[in-house]
């Protein structure tokens, strides 16, 4: 007998289907009425527009590079335009939010073409985790890194680049959006570029295929352009099989969740809250862990210092193994 994969609707099926449809409608309506899910849905669309801006700046050929503090701390036209786009778009829809962006930009009128008013409807079909359903707009802090991996962007290492929008509540990172503007760029001139990964604690993370490093393999991902003796000492202590030196905190967390690396080790104070807020959510939503080098949870209150002064240690699995190998000399040198 040939099975077609289709089932006839009998009277016994109908109540079940109707109740499922009703539940989906209830979830959708509930999510539309919660500040968090509306914000995530808007941030998703804003992040996609940000990815388009990043690609457009390179296509136009003028990166507009400026040094901020040193030759490895750069800002480009894409950094500036994307931050204006994200912050202005979200502030218009959610005027009571606290939004903290990486770039120190002067107040000016934002070009209307940078504004994104849309929202990703698929997110509004998801149920808002009950612990976040009553959150008010003014209780949320949004951390924005408009172009994570700027140095790599200027050097053409485009797979390192991400746009990060992290959302925190009561000091904890609870929702995050990562856009990879150049995802799939090595697939040829006709490839569709870019993807957006998103997640909410208690709901999950979406937009990628979760994969783990083979058991027993220790692959460390660490900084490409901000290394020093502390970083080297800490990485060496992990007894790695392979060390990957790449740009961008967002990129490194994606390596963890896609099975390309088993630990992200950065024993240095160079990373900031806008680098870690969104990626931390994606990692935690799939059972991973991100802390500073001492094992302390990072805080994202609006008044917290921006610098992650005690570095970053993150894994998808086996966090305790890597944490136990951090040298005391490194811990003593990095003050939380």
C-alpha positions in Angstrom: 0.0 0.0 0.0 1.4 3.4 -1.0 1.6 5.9 1.9 1.2 9.5 0.8 2.0 11.2 4.0 -1.4 12.8 4.1 -4.3 12.0 6.5 -8.0 12.4 5.9 -9.7 14.7 8.4 -12.2 12.7 10.4 -14.5 14.1 13.0 -12.2 12.8 15.7 -9.4 14.9 14.3 -11.2 18.1 14.2 -11.4 19.1 17.8 -7.6 18.5 18.2 -6.8 20.6 15.2 -9.1 23.3 16.3 -7.6 23.4 19.8 -4.1 23.5 18.3 -5.0 26.3 16.1 -6.6 28.1 19.1 -3.4 27.6 21.1 -1.3 29.0 18.3 -3.6 32.0 18.1 -3.4 32.5 21.8 0.4 32.4 21.8 0.6 34.8 18.9 -1.8 37.3 20.6 0.0 36.9 23.9 3.4 37.5 22.2 2.0 40.6 20.4 1.0 42.0 23.8 4.4 41.4 25.5 7.0 44.1 25.4 9.9 41.5 25.2 8.6 39.6 22.2 7.7 42.7 20.3 11.1 44.1 21.0 12.8 40.9 19.8 10.7 40.8 16.6 11.6 44.4 15.9 15.3 43.9 16.7 15.3 41.0 14.3 14.1 43.2 11.4 16.5 46.0 12.5 19.4 43.5 12.5 18.6 42.4 9.0 18.6 46.0 7.8 21.9 46.5 9.6 23.4 43.6 7.6 22.3 45.2 4.4 24.0 48.5 5.4 27.2 46.6 6.2 27.2 45.0 2.8 26.3 48.3 1.1 29.2 50.2 2.6 31.7 47.7 1.3 30.0 47.7 -2.1 30.3 51.5 -2.3 34.0 51.2 -1.7 34.5 53.9 0.9 34.9 52.4 4.4 35.5 55.8 6.1 38.0 54.3 8.6 39.0 56.2 11.7 41.2 55.1 14.6 39.5 55.4 18.0 42.2 54.6 20.5 44.9 52.7 18.5 45.5 50.9 15.2 43.6 47.8 16.3 40.6 49.8 17.6 38.8 51.1 14.5 35.5 52.6 13.5 34.1 52.6 9.9 31.3 54.2 8.1 29.4 51.0 8.6 29.8 51.1 12.4 28.4 54.6 12.4 25.5 54.1 10.1 24.4 50.8 11.6 24.4 52.2 15.2 22.3 55.1 14.1 19.9 52.7 12.3 19.6 50.3 15.2 19.3 52.8 18.0 17.0 55.2 16.2 14.7 52.5 14.9 14.3 50.8 18.3 14.0 54.2 20.2 11.1 55.3 17.9 9.1 52.1 18.7 10.2 51.7 22.3 10.9 55.2 23.6 11.3 54.1 27.3 14.2 51.6 26.5 17.7 52.2 27.7 19.9 51.7 24.6 23.7 51.6 25.0 25.7 51.5 21.7 29.5 51.0 21.3 30.1 54.0 19.2 30.2 57.5 20.8 28.3 59.4 18.1 27.1 63.1 18.1 23.3 63.7 18.3 22.0 64.4 14.8 19.0 63.9 12.6 18.9 60.3 11.3 18.2 59.8 7.6 14.8 58.2 7.2 16.3 55.5 5.0 18.2 54.1 8.0 14.9 53.6 9.9 13.4 50.1 10.0 9.8 49.9 11.2 9.1 46.2 10.5 9.0 43.3 12.9 9.6 39.6 12.2 6.2 38.0 12.4 7.5 34.4 13.0 8.9 35.6 16.4 5.4 36.9 17.4 4.1 33.3 16.9 6.4 32.1 19.6 5.1 32.0 23.3 6.8 34.5 25.6 8.4 32.7 28.5 6.1 33.4 31.5 8.8 34.9 33.7 9.1 37.7 31.1 5.5 38.3 30.1 5.0 41.3 32.4 8.2 43.1 31.7 7.8 46.8 31.2 9.7 48.7 28.5 11.6 50.9 31.0 12.9 47.7 32.7 14.9 46.6 29.6 18.5 47.6 28.6 19.6 47.0 25.0 23.3 46.6 24.3 24.3 47.3 20.7 27.6 46.4 18.9 26.9 47.7 15.3 29.9 45.9 13.8 31.6 43.3 15.9 34.9 42.5 14.2 35.6 45.9 12.7 39.3 45.3 12.1 38.5 42.1 10.2 35.9 43.9 8.2 38.5 46.4 7.0 40.8 43.5 6.1 38.2 41.5 4.1 37.8 38.7 6.6 34.1 39.0 6.2 33.0 35.8 7.9 34.3 37.2 11.2 31.8 40.1 11.1 28.5 40.2 13.1 25.9 42.8 14.2 24.9 42.3 17.9 21.7 43.4 19.7 21.5 42.1 23.3 18.6 42.6 25.6 19.0 42.6 29.4 16.5 42.5 32.3 17.5 43.0 36.0 21.2 42.8 34.9 20.8 39.5 33.1 21.1 38.9 29.4 17.7 37.4 28.4 17.4 37.9 24.6 19.8 38.3 21.8 20.0 38.8 18.0 23.1 38.1 15.9 23.2 39.1 12.2 26.0 37.7 10.1 26.0 40.0 7.0 28.4 37.8 5.0 27.2 34.3 6.0 27.5 32.1 2.9 29.8 34.6 1.1 32.2 31.9 0.1 29.5 30.0 -1.8 30.0 32.0 -5.0 28.7 35.2 -6.6 25.1 34.1 -6.8 24.9 33.1 -3.1 22.2 34.6 -0.9 24.2 36.4 1.8 23.5 36.8 5.4 21.5 35.2 8.2 20.0 36.2 11.5 20.3 34.1 14.7 18.1 34.9 17.6 17.2 33.5 21.0 15.3 34.1 24.3 16.1 32.4 27.5 13.4 29.9 28.4 12.4 29.6 24.7 15.5 28.6 22.8 17.8 29.8 20.0 17.0 29.7 16.3 18.5 30.3 12.9 21.4 27.8 13.0 22.0 24.0 13.3 23.4 23.1 16.7 26.5 21.0 16.5 29.2 19.8 19.0 32.9 19.4 18.7 33.8 15.6 18.6 34.2 14.2 22.1 37.7 14.5 23.5 38.8 17.3 21.2 39.9 20.6 22.7 39.6 23.3 20.1 40.2 26.8 21.5 39.0 30.0 19.8 40.6 33.2 20.9 41.4 36.7 19.8 43.2 37.4 16.5 44.3 41.0 17.0 44.2 41.6 20.8 46.5 38.9 22.1 49.1 39.3 24.9 51.0 37.0 27.4 48.0 36.5 29.6 45.9 35.3 26.7 48.7 33.0 25.5 49.3 31.6 28.9 45.6 30.8 29.5 45.2 29.2 26.0 48.3 27.1 26.5 47.0 25.9 29.9 44.0 24.4 28.2 46.2 21.9 26.4 44.5 22.5 23.1 44.5 20.3 20.0 43.9 23.3 17.8 43.9 27.1 18.4 41.7 29.3 16.2 42.6 33.0 16.1 39.6 34.9 14.7 37.9 38.3 15.1 34.6 39.1 16.9 33.0 37.8 20.1 29.8 37.0 18.1 31.8 35.0 15.6 33.5 33.0 18.4 30.2 32.1 20.0 28.8 31.0 16.7 31.9 28.7 16.4 30.9 27.1 19.7 27.3 26.4 18.8 28.2 25.1 15.3 30.8 22.7 16.5 33.9 24.5 15.2 35.4 25.2 18.7 34.9 23.8 22.2 36.0 26.9 24.2 36.3 30.6 23.8 39.1 31.9 25.9 40.0 35.6 26.2 42.1 36.3 29.3 42.2 40.1 28.8 40.1 43.1 29.7 39.5 44.2 26.1 35.9 42.8 25.6 32.9 45.0 26.4 29.3 44.4 27.4 27.9 45.0 23.9 30.3 42.3 22.7 28.9 39.6 25.0 25.3 40.4 25.8 23.6 39.0 22.6 26.1 36.1 22.1 25.7 35.0 25.8 22.0 34.6 25.3 22.3 32.4 22.2 24.9 30.2 24.0 22.9 30.0 27.3 19.7 29.2 25.4 21.2 26.0 24.1 22.8 24.9 27.4 26.2 26.6 27.2 27.9 28.8 29.7 29.7 32.2 29.5 31.4 33.9 32.4 34.5 35.9 33.1 37.8 34.1 33.7 37.0 33.7 37.5 33.6 32.1 36.7 31.6 35.2 37.6 28.3 35.8 35.8 28.4 39.0 33.7 26.1 41.8 34.7 24.2 44.1 32.2 22.6 46.8 34.3 22.4 50.1 32.6 24.9 51.6 35.1 27.4 48.7 35.0 30.9 49.4 33.7 31.1 48.6 30.0 34.4 46.7 30.2 34.5 43.0 30.9 37.7 43.6 33.0 38.2 39.9 33.9 38.0 38.6 30.4 35.7 35.9 29.0 35.5 32.1 29.2 32.7 30.4 27.3 31.9 26.8 26.3 28.9 24.9 24.8 29.8 21.8 26.9 32.4 20.8 29.6 32.7 24.3 31.1 34.2 22.9 34.3 37.1 21.3 32.5 38.2 24.6 30.9 37.5 26.6 34.0 39.7 24.3 36.1 42.7 24.9 33.9 42.8 28.7 34.1 46.1 29.5 35.7 46.1 31.2 39.1 48.6 33.7 37.7 46.0 34.7 35.1 43.2 35.0 37.6 45.4 37.2 39.9 46.2 39.5 37.0 42.6 40.0 36.0 40.4 41.9 38.5 36.6 41.6 38.1 
